[in-house]
Each structure stands twice: as structure tokens, then as C-alpha cells.
Amino acid sequence: MLGEVIDEDDSRTGERREGLYNGVFTFLRKLGGALGVFLVMGLLDVLGYPKGEEQSETARQAIRWMTGVAPACFLIRRRAARARLPALAARVTPRS
């Protein structure tokens, strides 16, 4: 999908800016991963995840939700975004 965005930008501006797009994409991916770990660890702390002890049922349930339901929600969002991609691809016209 990133390649198609770069092609769309090229068709609009006449400039190839792959480095810019790939740099921003990599930064955002790393930022998202770090933010995800921060949020999960904070949520586990709030829900009573005791380090080195037996886990409470609340902590176990939180882990189940974070490893099952949350990824499913992100997958649904991704599929919805992907469904709009053919409309973008139809707008891209190759330069002669």
C-alpha cells in the first residue's frame, strides 16, 4: 500500500519521494510499537498484574482481551482501510 501512496504522490507532484515516505512510515511504525507496549504495560499495572506472583483473574482476563479481542479490532480496521484501496488504485494514472 505504501508503494501505491508513493505512486499517487508522484502522479500529483511529479516528484519521487520514496525516502521521505519510507522514513515517516518506519518512524510511525516504531512509535506505534513503543506506544502499544507502554499502553499494555500501564493497563496491566492498573488492572493489578503482580510481578512474580500468581495472577488474579482480572489480570488474566485483561491479558486474554489484549491478546485476542484487541488484535481482532485492529484487523477489522485494517480490512476496512484495505477495502478503500481499489478506489485509490483506480485514480492513479501512470505518467507517460
Buried (B, 14 or more C-beta within 10 A) or exposed (E): EEEEBBBBBBEEEEEEEEEEBEEEBEEEEEEEEEEEEEEBEEBBEEBEBEEEEEBEEEBEEBBEEBEEEEEEEEEEEEEEEEEEEEEEEEEBEEEE
